[in-house]
Structures are given as C-alpha cells and as structure tokens.
C-alpha cells in the first residue's frame, strides 16, 4: 500500500471516529437526556431539601409537548428560585382549539414535599392518581378559567398550572377549566425520574 493510500485510510478512520463522537454527543444533548441521567440542577437553593432532578425546560421533548397539544416554540422560562425551595419551570401555550380558546400552562418542578402541597391546597383539592403516582387536582371556583394539578415525585412535586384564554367574548364553561389536564399530566409523568 502506498503512503498516500495509508494517509487516505487514516483520514477516513479519523472522519468515521469523528462522526461516531459527534453522534454520541448529539444523543446526549440536554433536551434528549434520558430521565435516569443525573445532572446538576440549573438552580440549587440554600435549604437541605432534595435537589430538583427533573427540569421541564430540558427534560420534556418537543414531541411530548406536541402530543399533549402544546406549542414547543412558545416556551418561556418560569423558574422560581427562593432561598428555601426551588421550582424549575417553563410555560407553554397550547395550539388554538376549535372551540375558540387556548391554554397557557406552567410546568413547575419543585422540591416542596407532597405533604406540604396537600396542606397548602387542602381546601380546594381532590386526591387522584396519575399513572400510579399520588396527585392532587386543584380547583377553586373563585379563580376563573384556571386549574392546577400536582404530582408526587421522588424530590417533591411536579405541578401544572393552567389558564384558559378565549378569543371571543363570554365565559368558558366551568368543566373546561380542568378538562384534559389529567391527560396532560399522564403524558408527562413517564419522564419523571423514578425512586432510586
């Protein structure tokens, strides 16, 4: 084999190795990390609470958002980083509904305990299950066009707060306030890390 041929083989080998490395690094981008991967959270509070290991902004794939009826391009940061607890979150708008409205939803992953959430929402919540996890459907009839849902996680809670915005005059029917929110939570629940 000539020297030029050997150099060509070496160059092709390096290119192939580079492609393999690129493919591996592409598979490990933050938006595609498997839920079992542990990373340092974007924010860590000053408490001794668990670190928030599920980040809605990084761990919900666009395909899951779309399947649940939300527009990935509408994503906005909705973090709350207090000194004694942390909520990592993003907000999303749904695609417009034929009924003439759309939803605005925050997905908030926090390290308050499920017991704290139960106590805080006890006057307006109903215990439910989401794919076998304890959860609360939170409905307050005095807060118009609004509904919440919280799911227990190993580090605390994953919360959904959703408002309805109509593109016409008049109220949105009360059953619509929470309609479909449990289905949305069931779509997102498999992404939450399991107990260690």
C-alpha positions in Angstrom: 0.0 0.0 0.0 1.4 3.4 -0.9 2.0 6.2 1.5 -0.9 8.3 0.0 -3.2 5.3 0.3 -2.3 4.8 4.0 -2.9 8.5 4.7 -6.3 8.2 3.0 -7.2 5.2 5.2 -6.1 7.1 8.3 -8.1 10.2 7.3 -11.3 8.1 6.7 -10.8 6.4 10.0 -10.5 9.7 11.8 -13.6 11.0 10.0 -15.6 7.9 11.0 -14.4 8.3 14.6 -15.3 11.9 14.5 -18.8 11.0 13.2 -19.2 8.5 16.0 -18.1 11.0 18.6 -20.5 13.6 17.1 -23.4 11.2 17.1 -22.7 10.3 20.7 -22.5 13.9 21.8 -25.7 14.8 19.8 -27.6 12.0 21.5 -26.6 13.5 24.9 -27.9 17.0 24.3 -29.8 18.4 27.3 -33.2 18.2 25.7 -32.7 14.5 24.9 -31.2 13.2 28.1 -32.9 10.1 29.5 -34.7 10.8 32.7 -32.4 8.4 34.6 -29.4 10.7 33.9 -28.4 12.8 36.9 -27.2 16.4 36.3 -26.6 19.4 38.5 -29.8 21.4 38.5 -29.8 24.9 36.9 -30.6 26.3 40.4 -29.9 24.9 43.8 -31.4 26.6 46.9 -29.9 27.1 50.3 -32.1 24.5 52.1 -31.4 20.9 52.9 -34.3 19.8 50.6 -33.6 17.4 47.7 -32.3 18.8 44.5 -34.8 19.1 41.7 -33.8 16.4 39.3 -36.5 16.9 36.6 -36.3 20.1 34.7 -39.3 20.8 32.5 -37.3 23.2 30.3 -34.7 20.5 29.5 -36.5 17.1 30.1 -39.8 17.5 28.1 -39.1 16.7 24.5 -40.9 18.7 21.8 -42.7 15.6 20.6 -44.3 15.1 24.1 -45.4 18.8 24.2 -46.9 18.5 20.7 -48.6 15.2 21.6 -50.2 17.0 24.6 -51.4 19.9 22.4 -48.7 22.5 23.3 -46.6 24.5 21.0 -42.8 24.0 21.8 -41.9 27.3 20.1 -44.0 29.2 22.8 -41.6 28.1 25.6 -40.7 30.7 28.2 -38.8 30.4 31.5 -41.0 30.3 34.6 -38.4 29.4 37.3 -38.9 30.4 40.9 -35.7 30.2 42.9 -36.3 31.1 46.5 -33.8 30.6 49.3 -35.6 27.8 51.0 -37.0 25.9 48.0 -36.7 25.8 44.2 -39.2 25.5 41.3 -37.7 25.0 37.8 -40.3 25.7 35.2 -41.3 26.6 31.8 -44.6 28.0 30.4 -46.2 26.9 27.1 -49.2 27.9 25.0 -51.5 25.3 23.6 -52.4 25.2 19.9 -55.7 27.0 19.4 -58.8 24.9 20.0 -61.7 24.7 17.5 -63.9 26.0 20.4 -62.2 29.4 20.2 -59.7 29.3 23.1 -56.2 28.2 24.0 -54.5 27.2 27.2 -51.4 28.8 28.9 -49.7 26.3 31.1 -46.8 26.4 33.5 -45.0 23.2 34.3 -43.1 23.6 37.6 -40.8 21.1 39.1 -40.2 21.8 42.8 -38.7 20.4 46.0 -41.5 21.2 48.4 -42.9 17.9 49.7 -46.2 16.4 48.6 -47.4 16.7 52.2 -46.7 20.4 52.1 -48.6 20.7 48.8 -51.5 18.8 50.3 -51.6 21.1 53.3 -51.4 24.2 51.2 -54.1 23.2 48.8 -56.4 21.2 51.2 -59.4 23.5 50.8 -59.5 23.2 47.0 -58.0 19.8 46.1 -59.1 16.3 45.3 -56.7 13.3 45.7 -56.2 11.5 42.4 -53.6 9.2 40.8 -51.6 9.9 37.7 -50.1 6.7 36.3 -50.0 5.2 39.9 -48.4 8.3 41.5 -50.3 10.3 44.1 -51.6 13.6 42.8 -53.9 16.4 43.5 -56.4 18.1 41.2 -56.7 21.6 42.5 -59.8 23.6 41.6 -61.1 26.8 43.1 -64.3 28.1 41.6 -63.5 31.7 42.7 -60.4 31.7 40.4 -62.0 31.9 36.9 -60.7 30.0 33.9 -57.9 28.3 36.0 -57.0 24.9 37.2 -53.9 23.2 38.8 -52.6 19.6 39.2 -49.7 18.4 41.3 -48.0 15.0 41.0 -45.7 13.5 43.7 -42.1 12.9 42.7 -39.0 11.5 44.5 -37.7 15.0 45.1 -41.1 16.8 45.7 -43.8 17.7 43.2 -44.3 18.3 39.5 -47.0 21.0 39.2 -49.2 22.1 36.3 -50.9 25.5 36.5 -53.2 26.2 33.5 -55.3 29.2 32.5 -57.8 29.4 29.6 -57.7 32.4 27.2 -60.8 32.8 24.9 -60.6 34.6 21.6 -64.3 35.6 21.9 -66.5 37.4 24.4 -68.2 35.5 27.2 -67.1 32.9 29.7 -65.5 29.5 29.1 -67.6 26.7 30.6 -66.6 25.6 34.1 -66.0 21.9 33.1 -63.4 23.2 30.5 -61.3 24.8 33.3 -59.8 21.4 34.3 -60.8 19.5 31.2 -57.9 17.4 29.8 -55.4 18.4 32.5 -55.2 14.9 33.9 -54.5 13.6 30.4 -51.7 16.1 30.0 -50.1 15.0 33.3 -50.4 11.4 32.3 -48.4 12.2 29.1 -45.6 13.9 31.0 -45.5 11.6 34.1 -43.3 8.9 32.4 -40.5 11.5 32.1 -40.3 12.0 35.9 -37.3 10.1 37.5 -38.3 7.1 39.4 -37.3 6.4 43.0 -33.7 5.3 43.4 
